[in-house]
Amino acid sequence: MRTLISISDLSKTYSGGFQALKGINLDIRDGEILALLGPNGAGKTTLISIICGLINASTGSVTVDGYDIVDDYRMTRSKIGLVPQELTTDSFESVKDTLAFSRGLFGKKPDPGHIEKVLKDMSLWDKRDNKIMELSGGMKRRVLIAKALAHEPEILFLDEPTAGVDVELRKDMWHHINALRESGVTIILTTHYIEEAEEIADRVGVISHGKIIIVEEKTELMQKLGKKQLTLELQHELADVPDTLNAYKLELSDDGLRLIYTYDSQEERTGIAGLLSDLHDASIKFKDLHTTQSSLEDIFVTLVREGQ
C-alpha cells in the first residue's frame, strides 16, 4: 500500500513557548482509516491543522501525494476535506447551498448530481432545503462531513467527528465512514471514543505530550500489547493468597471468591498449567474459569501512562 501523506520531523512551538508537537514522523497509507488517540492537549488537532494548511509548522515537512503542503498549497488543500470539532457553518444557509458554496471555494464547477449523492449518502437529502440552524446537533455533524466531501477530496480528516452524538447516531456515522473508505477515500480521525477506533480503524496511532508513542495495525497492537486474564471462580472463600503462589502475582477479589491471573498471550508458556497444578497442591478448588482479553482502552491507558 503506497504512502499518501508523509510527515517528517514535524514540530510546532507557539509564541508563548508551548511545544505542541515534538519531532513527529508518520506515514499515512492510501485507502486506510487511521485513528489518532490521545488525551486533551496531546497535539492531535495541531497535527491535523498543519497538514490541512491552517497553521504553520515550526520545523519539519509534510507531503500529500508527493506535493509539499507549503510549496504546493493549492494542490494539497484540494485533495483534503476537513471536518473540524466545532460547528463552523453559516446557520442561515440551507444545507444544499452550504455544500454548493463549499465546492465553489475549491474552484470546482457546479455539480448538482454530486451534491445530491453526498446528501443522500449522509442521510441528509430530506433536509436539503432546511437552514442549518433548524437541524439537531447530530444532523449538523453530518452536514460538516457532507460539506468536507463537496469538492470530492481524496483524503478526509475527521477531528472528533462523533463528539456529543448519541450512541445510535455514532454507530450510523461509523457505517458512513466505512462506506467512504470503500469508495477510495483515505480517512484520518481523532477520537476520544476508544470503541470508535476499535470498531472502524485499520491502524491506531497514540499521541501524548506532542509525541507519537506508537502506530500499529489495530489487530497487531492488541495482540502485541494486549494481556489476557484468567479468572478462577473458587468453591470456597479464600482469605489470602498462599505464599506458594506468589510467583503468579495473583489478584484476589474483595469477596475472596475469585482469583485473577494476568499473563502474556504471546509467550510460548503462559504458566496456566503450572498454576492449576499448584492450586491443586494448595488444596484450592475452583468451580469455573474463564479468560478475557484486554481492550484497546486498556492498551491506550497503559501507553499514555508509560509515555508521560
Secondary structure, 3 states (H helix, E strand, C coil): CCEEEEEEEEEEECCCCCEEEEEEEEEEECCCEEEEECCCCCCHHHHHHHHCCCCCCCEEEEEECCEECCCCHHHHHHCEEEECCCCCCCCCCEHHHHHHHHHHHCCCCCCHHHHHHHHHHCCCHHHCCCEHHHCCHHHHHHHHHHHHHCCCCCEEEEECCCCCCCHHHHHHHHHHHHHHHHCCCEEEEEECCHHHHHHHCCEEEEEECCEEEEEEEHHHHHHHHCEEEEEEEECCCCCCCCHHHHHHCCEECCCCCEEEEEEECCCCCCCHHHHHHHHHHCCCCEEEEEEEECCHHHHHHHHHHHHC
